[in-house]
Amino acid sequence: MDRHTLRRSTLGLIFASAMAGSAIAQSAAPAAVPPASSAANPKPACGGDLAAFLAGVKAEAITDGADAASADKTLAGAQIDQKVLAMDRSQGVFRQTFLEFSQRTVSQGRLDIGRQKMKQYADVFAKAEKDYGVPAGVITAFWAMETDFGAVQGNFNTRNALVTLAHDCRRPEFFRPRLIALIELVQRGDVDPTTTTGAWAGEIGQTQMLPPDIIAYGTDGDGDGHVNLKTSAPDVILTTARFLQHLGFIRDQPWLQEVAVPDNLPWEKSGIGGTLTAGDWFKLGVKPRDGDTKFASLPAALILPQGRKGPAFLTYPNYNTYLGWNQSFIYTTSAAYFATRFAGAPPYNKGAPEVGLNDVDMKALQTKLVARGYDVGKIDGILGSGTRVAIQKEQFRLGMPADGWATSALLNAL
């Protein structure tokens, strides 16, 4: 697995349902929001007597500005949830290809529901785009991907989940600040510690937001004086838009564009992190399926999720917003494609990609790449970004089309 980390500790509940027993694919990283002051301590107090631990959390929360009553209300009756620990330990990995996952996720049913939601809340979506520059389709795709428009939000008690993970000594520096932030949400009256439920790692609401993000970007869309991301669609829409703006979404610019590619390209220039513009790719024979070339001056990367014979897309700077939300390449590209469908794009051209490697052969390939000096992270059979980069370099060295797709031909050549 590649050594990059996720902003969020889970991959979204709908995405997680495709994984083997866990919502985690990679180690969690601090949220985009600066966490509570305890995050400066790389080894916050953890483990030991639960009552003593909670007393320490209360004292820290009060130091950070919470009132004692809210801390007591939040922490009273808190329990360790063994199911949360089991989820955290399971560390499942995601093994579907882009075609498999995107076709399952971007279903006609979700497209129909999403379009109905966009019509139902047209005024709210219009405000989101006016205030934050984020189109309705982008927000709606995340809404669908994360919880099926609120239908699958998770049933773990949020307070107990965060207490469990902050008390556990595996990653207290990540979860303790989120528990402190939860106390502030309780103080605001936006969360009930006894009844609020969500994902096992503490995300709340219909687009699965962590408590510090809710504090920083939560927006009251229905005018009731509170931010309720579990039941209020207007709150969900505006909060999500505001957070995406924070992640860098640029008004009136694209994020993903399907293209057709010629048989011969400098494939080694493809992949995230390239230095060409869209116009450069157009000059090389890459053609947008929608015929729109007005963003030719923008930086653009050519991504080939399943090699040069499968679907092909240009990604623009706004694609980085998706990576800020979740750095899983499959999730990110599927969510970005989903949003283009809401914006009117047709289904992508599946192409005829070469057969990829199975788990055993992918691990064998990663082992060979490591032996040649590449850092692909853990040898886990996952075609992540580090492995793709290494594959491209070896393909180029061997005179093969350097499209970053792992095949038996490359394995045999090595």
C-alpha positions as CSV (number, residue, x, y, z in Angstrom):
1,M,0.0,0.0,0.0
2,D,1.3,3.5,-0.8
3,R,2.6,5.7,1.9
4,H,0.1,8.4,1.7
5,T,-2.7,9.0,4.2
6,L,-6.3,10.0,4.2
7,R,-7.8,13.2,5.6
8,R,-10.6,11.1,7.0
9,S,-10.2,7.9,9.0
10,T,-12.8,6.0,6.9
11,L,-13.5,5.8,3.2
12,G,-17.2,6.6,3.4
13,L,-19.8,4.1,4.5
14,I,-21.0,3.2,1.0
15,F,-17.4,2.7,-0.1
16,A,-16.7,0.7,3.0
17,S,-19.4,-1.7,2.2
18,A,-17.3,-2.9,-0.7
19,M,-14.4,-3.7,1.5
20,A,-13.6,-6.8,3.5
21,G,-14.8,-6.1,7.0
22,S,-13.3,-2.6,7.4
23,A,-13.8,1.0,6.5
24,I,-10.1,1.7,6.6
25,A,-7.7,1.2,3.7
26,Q,-4.8,3.3,4.9
27,S,-3.6,4.9,8.1
28,A,-5.5,7.9,9.2
29,A,-4.0,11.4,9.1
30,P,-4.9,14.6,11.0
31,A,-8.0,16.3,9.6
32,A,-7.6,19.4,7.4
33,V,-8.8,21.5,10.3
34,P,-6.1,22.3,12.9
35,P,-7.1,19.9,15.8
36,A,-7.4,20.8,19.4
37,S,-4.2,21.8,21.2
38,S,-3.5,18.3,22.4
39,A,-2.5,17.3,18.9
40,A,0.8,19.1,19.5
41,N,1.6,16.4,21.9
42,P,2.7,13.4,19.9
43,K,1.9,11.0,22.7
44,P,-1.3,12.1,24.6
45,A,-2.3,10.1,27.6
46,C,-4.1,6.9,26.7
47,G,-5.0,3.5,28.1
48,G,-5.3,2.7,31.8
49,D,-8.3,3.4,34.0
50,L,-11.2,4.7,31.9
51,A,-12.4,7.1,34.7
52,A,-9.0,8.6,35.0
53,F,-8.7,8.9,31.3
54,L,-12.0,10.7,31.0
55,A,-11.1,13.0,33.8
56,G,-8.0,14.0,31.8
57,V,-10.1,14.6,28.7
58,K,-12.5,16.8,30.7
59,A,-9.6,18.9,32.1
60,E,-8.1,19.3,28.6
61,A,-11.5,20.3,27.1
62,I,-12.0,22.9,29.8
63,T,-8.5,24.3,29.1
64,D,-9.5,24.5,25.4
65,G,-12.6,26.5,26.3
66,A,-15.4,24.0,27.0
67,D,-17.5,24.4,30.1
68,A,-17.5,21.7,32.8
69,A,-21.2,20.9,32.4
70,S,-20.8,20.2,28.7
71,A,-17.8,18.0,29.3
72,D,-19.7,16.1,32.0
73,K,-22.7,15.7,29.7
74,T,-20.6,14.4,26.9
75,L,-18.5,11.9,28.9
76,A,-21.0,10.7,31.4
77,G,-21.7,7.0,30.8
78,A,-19.0,6.7,28.1
79,Q,-18.0,3.1,27.4
80,I,-15.3,1.2,25.5
81,D,-16.9,-0.3,22.4
82,Q,-15.2,-3.5,21.5
83,K,-16.8,-3.5,18.0
84,V,-15.1,-0.2,17.3
85,L,-11.7,-1.7,18.3
86,A,-12.4,-4.8,16.1
87,M,-13.2,-2.5,13.1
88,D,-10.0,-0.5,13.8
89,R,-7.9,-3.7,13.9
90,S,-9.4,-5.4,10.9
91,Q,-7.6,-3.0,8.4
92,G,-9.3,-4.4,5.3
93,V,-8.0,-3.3,1.9
94,F,-9.9,-2.4,-1.2
95,R,-9.3,-4.5,-4.2
96,Q,-11.8,-3.6,-6.8
97,T,-10.8,-2.1,-10.1
98,F,-12.1,1.3,-11.2
99,L,-14.5,-0.3,-13.7
100,E,-15.8,-2.7,-11.0
101,F,-16.3,-0.1,-8.3
102,S,-17.5,2.8,-10.4
103,Q,-20.1,0.8,-12.3
104,R,-21.4,-0.6,-9.0
105,T,-21.4,2.8,-7.3
106,V,-22.6,5.2,-10.0
107,S,-25.9,3.3,-10.5
108,Q,-28.9,4.6,-12.4
109,G,-30.9,4.5,-9.1
110,R,-28.5,6.8,-7.4
111,L,-28.4,9.1,-10.4
112,D,-32.2,9.3,-10.4
113,I,-32.3,10.0,-6.6
114,G,-29.5,12.5,-6.9
115,R,-31.2,14.4,-9.7
116,Q,-34.4,14.4,-7.6
117,K,-32.5,15.8,-4.6
118,M,-30.9,18.5,-6.8
119,K,-34.4,19.6,-7.9
120,Q,-36.0,19.3,-4.5
121,Y,-33.3,21.5,-2.9
122,A,-32.5,23.7,-5.9
123,D,-32.5,26.9,-3.9
124,V,-30.1,25.5,-1.4
125,F,-27.8,24.2,-4.1
126,A,-27.9,27.6,-5.8
127,K,-26.9,29.3,-2.6
128,A,-24.0,26.7,-2.2
129,E,-22.7,27.5,-5.6
130,K,-23.2,31.3,-5.2
131,D,-21.5,31.4,-1.8
132,Y,-18.8,28.7,-2.2
133,G,-18.4,28.1,-5.9
134,V,-19.2,24.4,-5.7
135,P,-21.7,23.0,-8.3
136,A,-24.7,20.9,-7.2
137,G,-23.4,17.8,-8.9
138,V,-20.2,17.8,-7.0
139,I,-21.9,18.0,-3.6
140,T,-24.6,15.4,-4.7
141,A,-22.0,12.9,-5.7
142,F,-20.3,12.9,-2.3
143,W,-23.7,12.8,-0.7
144,A,-24.4,9.6,-2.6
145,M,-21.0,8.1,-2.2
146,E,-20.8,8.6,1.5
147,T,-24.2,7.5,2.8
148,D,-26.6,6.9,0.0
149,F,-28.2,10.4,0.7
150,G,-28.3,9.7,4.4
151,A,-29.7,6.2,4.3
152,V,-26.5,4.6,5.6
153,Q,-24.9,6.8,8.2
154,G,-23.6,4.2,10.7
155,N,-25.0,3.0,14.0
156,F,-22.1,3.4,16.3
157,N,-22.6,5.8,19.2
158,T,-20.2,8.6,18.2
159,R,-19.2,9.5,21.8
160,N,-18.3,5.9,22.6
161,A,-16.5,5.4,19.3
162,L,-14.3,8.5,19.9
163,V,-13.7,7.6,23.6
164,T,-12.7,4.1,22.6
165,L,-10.2,5.2,19.9
166,A,-8.8,8.0,22.0
167,H,-8.3,5.7,25.0
168,D,-6.7,3.0,22.8
169,C,-3.0,3.6,22.5
170,R,-2.7,2.8,18.8
171,R,-3.6,6.3,17.5
172,P,-4.6,8.6,20.4
173,E,-3.0,11.6,18.8
174,F,-5.6,11.4,16.0
175,F,-8.7,10.6,18.0
176,R,-8.3,12.5,21.2
177,P,-8.6,16.0,19.5
178,R,-11.8,14.7,17.8
179,L,-13.2,13.7,21.2
180,I,-12.4,17.2,22.5
181,A,-14.2,18.7,19.5
182,L,-17.2,16.5,20.1
183,I,-17.5,18.2,23.5
184,E,-17.7,21.6,21.8
185,L,-20.5,20.3,19.5
186,V,-22.4,19.1,22.6
187,Q,-21.9,22.5,24.2
188,R,-23.4,24.1,21.0
189,G,-26.4,21.9,21.2
190,D,-25.7,20.3,17.9
191,V,-25.0,16.8,19.2
192,D,-26.6,14.6,21.8
193,P,-23.9,12.3,23.2
194,T,-26.3,9.6,24.2
195,T,-28.2,9.3,20.9
196,T,-25.9,10.6,18.1
197,T,-24.6,7.8,16.0
198,G,-22.3,7.6,12.9
199,A,-19.4,5.7,11.5
200,W,-17.2,3.6,13.8
201,A,-14.3,6.2,13.6
202,G,-16.4,9.2,14.6
203,E,-17.7,10.7,11.4
204,I,-21.2,12.2,11.6
205,G,-23.9,12.9,9.2
206,Q,-24.9,12.4,5.6
207,T,-21.5,13.3,4.1
208,Q,-19.5,11.9,7.1
209,M,-17.8,14.8,8.7
210,L,-15.4,14.7,11.6
211,P,-16.2,16.9,14.6
212,P,-13.3,19.4,14.0
213,D,-14.5,19.9,10.4
214,I,-18.1,20.4,11.6
215,I,-16.9,23.1,14.0
216,A,-14.9,24.9,11.4
217,Y,-17.2,24.6,8.4
218,G,-20.6,23.6,9.7
219,T,-23.3,25.9,8.2
220,D,-26.9,26.3,9.3
221,G,-28.8,25.9,6.0
222,D,-32.3,25.6,7.4
223,G,-32.2,28.6,9.8
224,D,-32.9,26.7,13.0
225,G,-29.7,28.0,14.7
226,H,-28.0,24.6,14.7
227,V,-25.9,22.4,12.3
228,N,-27.5,19.0,12.1
229,L,-25.8,16.9,9.5
230,K,-27.8,13.8,10.3
231,T,-31.3,15.1,9.4
232,S,-31.1,18.5,7.7
233,A,-30.4,18.3,4.0
234,P,-29.8,22.1,3.7
235,D,-27.2,21.9,6.5
236,V,-25.6,19.0,4.7
237,I,-25.5,20.7,1.4
238,L,-24.0,24.0,2.6
239,T,-21.6,22.5,5.0
240,T,-20.2,20.1,2.3
241,A,-19.9,23.0,-0.1
242,R,-18.1,25.2,2.4
243,F,-15.7,22.3,3.2
244,L,-15.0,21.6,-0.4
245,Q,-14.2,25.3,-0.9
246,H,-11.8,25.1,2.0
247,L,-10.1,22.1,0.2
248,G,-9.5,24.3,-2.7
249,F,-12.4,23.9,-5.2
250,I,-12.1,26.6,-7.8
251,R,-15.3,28.3,-9.1
252,D,-16.3,27.7,-12.7
253,Q,-13.5,25.2,-13.4
254,P,-13.8,21.5,-14.4
255,W,-12.5,18.6,-12.3
256,L,-12.6,15.7,-14.6
257,Q,-13.1,15.3,-18.4
258,E,-13.4,12.0,-20.3
259,V,-11.1,11.8,-23.3
260,A,-10.3,9.5,-26.2
261,V,-6.6,8.7,-26.6
262,P,-4.7,7.8,-29.7
263,D,-2.7,4.6,-30.0
264,N,0.6,6.3,-29.5
265,L,1.3,8.8,-26.7
266,P,4.2,9.5,-24.4
267,W,2.5,7.4,-21.9
268,E,5.2,8.0,-19.3
269,K,3.8,11.5,-19.0
270,S,0.5,10.3,-17.8
271,G,-0.6,10.0,-14.2
272,I,-1.3,12.4,-11.4
273,G,1.5,15.0,-11.0
274,G,2.2,15.6,-14.6
275,T,3.4,19.0,-15.9
276,L,1.4,19.3,-19.2
277,T,-1.6,21.5,-19.9
278,A,-4.9,20.3,-21.4
279,G,-3.8,22.0,-24.6
280,D,-0.6,20.1,-24.6
281,W,-2.6,16.8,-24.5
282,F,-4.9,18.0,-27.2
283,K,-2.0,18.7,-29.5
284,L,-0.8,15.1,-28.8
285,G,-4.1,13.8,-30.1
286,V,-6.1,13.5,-26.9
287,K,-9.7,14.4,-27.7
288,P,-12.4,15.4,-25.2
289,R,-15.5,13.3,-25.7
290,D,-17.7,16.4,-25.1
291,G,-15.6,18.4,-27.6
292,D,-15.0,21.1,-25.0
293,T,-11.5,22.5,-25.3
294,K,-12.0,25.9,-23.6
295,F,-9.9,24.9,-20.6
296,A,-6.8,24.2,-22.7
297,S,-4.7,26.5,-20.7
298,L,-5.2,24.7,-17.4
299,P,-2.8,22.2,-16.0
300,A,-4.1,18.7,-16.7
301,A,-3.1,15.2,-15.9
302,L,-4.0,12.2,-18.1
303,I,-5.2,9.4,-15.8
304,L,-5.7,5.8,-17.1
305,P,-7.2,3.9,-14.2
306,Q,-6.9,0.6,-16.0
307,G,-4.2,1.4,-18.6
308,R,-4.2,2.9,-22.0
309,K,-6.9,0.6,-23.3
310,G,-9.5,1.4,-20.6
311,P,-11.3,4.6,-19.6
312,A,-9.2,7.8,-19.9
313,F,-9.7,11.1,-18.2
314,L,-8.0,14.5,-18.0
315,T,-8.0,15.8,-14.4
316,Y,-7.9,19.5,-13.7
317,P,-6.8,21.4,-10.6
318,N,-10.2,20.8,-8.9
319,Y,-9.4,17.1,-8.9
320,N,-7.1,17.9,-6.1
321,T,-10.1,18.8,-4.0
322,Y,-11.3,15.2,-4.3
323,L,-7.8,14.0,-3.2
324,G,-8.2,16.3,-0.2
325,W,-11.4,14.6,0.7
326,N,-10.1,11.1,0.2
327,Q,-6.8,10.0,-1.3
328,S,-8.0,6.6,-2.5
329,F,-7.5,6.7,-6.2
330,I,-10.5,4.5,-7.0
331,Y,-12.9,6.4,-4.7
332,T,-11.6,9.8,-5.8
333,T,-11.9,9.1,-9.5
334,S,-15.3,7.4,-9.1
335,A,-16.6,10.4,-7.1
336,A,-15.3,12.8,-9.7
337,Y,-16.9,10.8,-12.5
338,F,-20.1,10.6,-10.6
339,A,-20.2,14.4,-10.4
340,T,-19.7,14.7,-14.2
341,R,-22.7,12.5,-14.7
342,F,-24.8,14.9,-12.6
343,A,-23.4,17.7,-14.7
344,G,-24.7,16.0,-17.9
345,A,-21.8,13.8,-19.1
346,P,-22.7,10.4,-20.6
347,P,-21.4,7.1,-19.3
348,Y,-17.7,6.6,-19.9
349,N,-16.4,4.4,-22.7
350,K,-15.3,1.2,-20.9
351,G,-12.7,0.3,-23.6
352,A,-11.1,-3.1,-23.5
353,P,-8.4,-2.9,-20.8
354,E,-5.8,-5.6,-20.5
355,V,-6.4,-8.2,-17.7
356,G,-4.8,-7.0,-14.5
357,L,-2.9,-9.1,-12.0
358,N,-4.5,-11.2,-9.3
359,D,-3.5,-10.7,-5.6
360,V,-0.6,-13.2,-5.7
361,D,0.9,-11.9,-8.9
362,M,0.5,-8.2,-7.8
363,K,2.5,-9.0,-4.6
364,A,5.1,-10.8,-6.7
365,L,5.3,-7.7,-8.9
366,Q,5.6,-5.4,-5.9
367,T,8.4,-7.6,-4.5
368,K,10.3,-7.3,-7.8
369,L,9.8,-3.6,-7.8
370,V,11.1,-3.3,-4.2
371,A,14.1,-5.4,-5.2
372,R,14.9,-2.8,-7.9
373,G,14.9,0.0,-5.3
374,Y,11.3,1.4,-5.6
375,D,9.3,2.4,-2.5
376,V,5.8,0.9,-3.0
377,G,5.0,0.9,0.7
378,K,3.7,-2.3,2.1
379,I,3.6,-5.3,-0.3
380,D,-0.1,-5.8,-0.1
381,G,-1.3,-6.5,-3.7
382,I,-2.8,-3.1,-4.0
383,L,-2.2,-1.0,-7.1
384,G,-1.8,2.3,-5.4
385,S,0.0,5.5,-6.5
386,G,3.5,4.4,-5.5
387,T,3.2,1.1,-7.3
388,R,1.8,2.8,-10.4
389,V,4.8,5.2,-10.5
390,A,7.2,2.3,-10.1
391,I,5.4,0.3,-12.9
392,Q,5.6,3.3,-15.2
393,K,9.3,3.7,-14.7
394,E,9.9,0.0,-15.4
395,Q,7.6,-0.1,-18.4
396,F,9.5,2.9,-19.8
397,R,12.9,1.3,-19.1
398,L,11.8,-1.9,-20.8
399,G,10.4,-0.1,-23.9
400,M,6.8,-1.0,-23.0
401,P,3.9,1.6,-23.1
402,A,4.3,3.2,-19.7
403,D,0.7,3.5,-18.7
404,G,1.1,2.4,-15.1
405,W,-1.2,-0.7,-15.4
406,A,0.1,-3.9,-14.0
407,T,-0.1,-6.8,-16.4
408,S,1.4,-10.3,-16.7
409,A,3.6,-9.1,-19.6
410,L,5.3,-6.7,-17.2
411,L,5.7,-9.3,-14.5
412,N,7.2,-11.7,-17.0
413,A,9.5,-9.1,-18.3
414,L,10.9,-8.5,-14.8
